[in-house]
Amino acid sequence: MEDILNKIKKNHRFSRFICMLVGCFLASIAYNFIFVPNNMIVGGVTGLAVIFKHITGLGTTVFVDVLEVLYIIIGFIFLGKRGTFAHIIGALTYPAMITLTTPLMDNITIDFGSQFLNILLGAVLFGIASGLVYRAGFSTGGNDIIIDIVSKKTKKPITSLGIIINGAIIFAGLFFFDAVVIMYSILILVVYNKVANIILFGVSFTKMVYVISKKNKHIEKYIMDEVHSGATEVNVKDGLFSHKKQMLICVVHNANYKEFKHRVLAMDPHAFIVSNNCYEAAGGVRFNLLPF
């Protein structure tokens, strides 16, 4: 399995690298043009840099560069060369993009006349940027390295640790900024995580539906004739009485799901229906914009 993943990564090496560069550039634009001027703390190294600037009055670029290098050294100590490699490229590229785009702030201003709209744009940009970097198989270094280390030591999920650590950084901002800034920072964290997940996993246009019913033959005919989809039959056994049953599995477009559920329940009011978002089905149409 690892050999297959390595081949996939090698086949798309150039496009993944370009994707990472674009992501780091967009993140630096959101950071320099929106977050820093509005004192927004979005967690991570950049959030700490905003607090550092507020305390010392110094620029954020040097602080980010120094902390990224320090984190890389810590990564080598606790994760080793192989564990740190995925973080290094982004950890060097992202601060470099911040440094390169900083002089542009003197000539370019992003302002919609509304702080809320400015911050919302920043959150969306940062989410797109993070999604592109992570989708390409990289990270922006910084706290991602620390989260990776803590996760390996404590066996805790990376997502949970990310929320805790970034939340702690935002909470620390209460000592230096007013409550409005903190609320906006929380909004940014929520929005950019949501957007990043959309970039990572895509948008669900269909639902995977599981149906257990005594009228499976009628339902299967409806699926094939009117829904124009296929259905897979799976033998299942309930856990209470060990009764053997058949379950239908099918993919239904979101626009047709409501009617599908009503039609199935009309055929069998006691039908058991479970659905969840489906992002891709083998043999179906892929909606991915990225080749990896």
N, C-alpha and C positions, 0 to 999 in steps of 0.2 A: 504493500500500500504506500509506503514511504517513497519507494522508487517511482511509482506512478505520479505522486504529487511533485516529486523533484523534476520529472519530465515535463509536467504541465508548466511549472514555474520557469523552466529553461526555455520552453517554446514561446512564452510570452514575456521574456525578460525585458525586451526593449519597451514594449507597450506598458508594462508594469512600472518601469522606471519613469517614463514620461508622465504616467498617471500620478505617481508620487510627487514629481516636480510640480505639476499643476496644482495638486492638493496643497503642498507646502506654500506655494505662491498665494493661493486664495486665502489660506489661513493667515499669512503675514499681512495681507491687505485688510482682512477683518480686524486683526489685532491692532495694527498701527493706525488705521484710519477711523476705527470705530470704538474699539474697547479701551485703548489707552487715553484718547481725548475725553472719554466719558467715565474714566476710572472704573471700568467694569472688571470684576474679578471672576474669571471663568474656570478657576481651578488650574491645576498643573503649574508648570514653571512660569508660564506667562502671567497667571494670576498672582503668584508670589512676586513677580517682577513689578506688577502694578502697585502692590503694597510697598515694595522696596522703594519705588520712585516717590511715592507719597511721603515716606519717612525721611528719605535722604535728599530728595530733589534731583537726583541723578537720573540719567537715561536708563531705559530698560534693556537695551541691546547687550551691554557689557554683562549685566547681571544674568541674562538668559544664557549667553555664551559660556560664562564661567560655571554656572550650575549644570548645564548640559554636559560639559567635559567631566565635572565631578561625578555626575550620575553614570556616565560611561565607565569611569574607573571603578565605581561601586559595582556596576554590572559585571565587569570582568572578574571581580573578586568573588561574587556570589553566584553568578550564572555561567561563568566561563566564556570562552571565545564564541562557541557555537550559540549559546543562549543569548549572547549580547549582540551578535551580528545583525539580527533583524532590526534592532533598535538603532544601530550606529548610523546608518545612512540617513535616516530621517532625522536623527538627533543632530547631525551636522548640517543637513540641508535646510531644515526649518529655521534655525538661528541665522543661517546665511541669508535666507530670503528676508527675514526681519531686518537684518542689517542693510540689505540692498534696497528695500522699499522705504526705509526710514527717511532718506533725503527727499523722497517724493512728497512727504507730508507738508513741505514748505510751499509747494506749488499746487497741490491737489487737495481738495476738501470734499468729503462726502457728507452732505447735510440736506435732509428732506424737509427741514423746518420743524421737525417733530422728533424729540429724543426717542420716543417709543418706536417710530418707524426706522430710525437709524439703528437702534439696538436690534430690532427684529431682523433687519437686513444682515447685520453682523452675525447674528445667531445662525441664520440660514446659510450664509457663506461659510462660516466655520464648520457647520454640520456637513455641507457638501465636501469641504476640504478634508475633514477627518474621515469621512466615508471613503473618499478616493484613496487616501493614504493607507487606510486599513484594508481596503479591498485589494490593493496592490500587494499586500503582504508585508507592509512596513509599519512603522509607528513613528511618532514625532519625538521619541525618546522621553527625556524628562521623567515625569511621574510614572509613565508607562513602565519604565525599568523598575522603579521602586515597587509598583503594584505587582509586577511579575515576580519579583523576589519574595515579597510577602505572601503571594499566592502559593508559591512553591513550598514555603516554609510552614504555612498554616493550613494548606489544602483548602483555602477558602476560594469561592468563585471570583474571577477577575472583575466581573461587572459589579458585584457587591462591594469589593474593595475600592473600585474606582469611584463609586458614589460616596463612600465613606470619606476617602481622602480628599476628593474635590470638594465635598460638602464641608469638610473641616477647614479647608483653605478659604472658602467663601464665608464661613462663620467667623474666621479670624478677621475678616474685613470689617466686622461690626465694631472693632476697637478703633478703626481709622476712618470709616465712612459712615454716612447716615443710612437709615433703614431703606430708603428708596433705592439706593445703589445696590444694596444687598438683594432686594426683591427683584430688581432688573437682572442681577447676576444669576439668581435662581431661574428666572425665566429663560435666560440664555442657555443655561445648562440643560434645561428640559427640552427646549426647541432644537438645539444642535444635536443632542442625543437622538431625538426622533428622526431628524433629517439624515443623520449618519447611518442609522439603521435602515432607512429606505434605500440609501445608496448601496449599503452592504448586501441587503437581502432582496431588494427590489420591491415592487408594488404588486400586491396580490389581486389578480383579475378574476380568479376562480376560487372555488371552495372544493375541498375534498370532503365528500359526504359518505357517511357510513349508515346503512339502514338494516335493521333487523325487523322482519315482518313475516306474517303468515301468508302474505300475498306477494311474495317475492317475484313470482312469474309475471304477474300483472304489472308490477312496478318496473321490472326489467324491460318489458315490452314498451312501456311508456317512455323509459329512458332512451331506448333505441329509436323509437318511431317519432317522438315529439321533441325530446331534448337533443336528439342527434348526437348522442355520446354513447360510450360503451360502459359496461358494468362488469366487475369482477366478483365472482362468488367465492366466499371464504367460509370454510367450516369453523364454527366457534362453539364454545361450551360455557354456559353460565357457571359462575362460581358457587351459587347457593345449592342448586339441585342437580348440577352437572347435566342439565338438559342440552342435547346437541341441537344446534340451530345453524342456519345459513345467514351470512351477512353479505350484503351488496356493497361494493365500493365503487364510487363513480366520481367524476369531476364535473362540476356544474358552474357555469359562469355566474358571477355575482348578480348580474341583472336578472337572471332566471331563477335564482335560488328561492325567493319568496314564493313564487308560483309553484316551484318544484315541491316545496315542503307542504303547501296546502293540498296539492294533488295527491301526494303520498298519503297524507293523513285522511283524505277523503276516501281513498281505497282501503285504508286500514287505520282507524282511529287509535289503535293501540300500538302502532308502529313506533319503534325506537330509532330516533334520528340523532346523529352526532355530526357536526361539521367543524372544520377549521380551515384557515386560510391556506391556499395552495399557490406556491410561487412558480412551480415548474412541474410539468408532467412529461415523462419520457415519450417521445413520439409526437408531442404537441408543439405548439408555437412558443418559442422563447422571446421574451420581451427585453432581454438584457441589452444594454447599450455598450457594455464593456465585454471584451472577449475572454475574461477570466473571472 
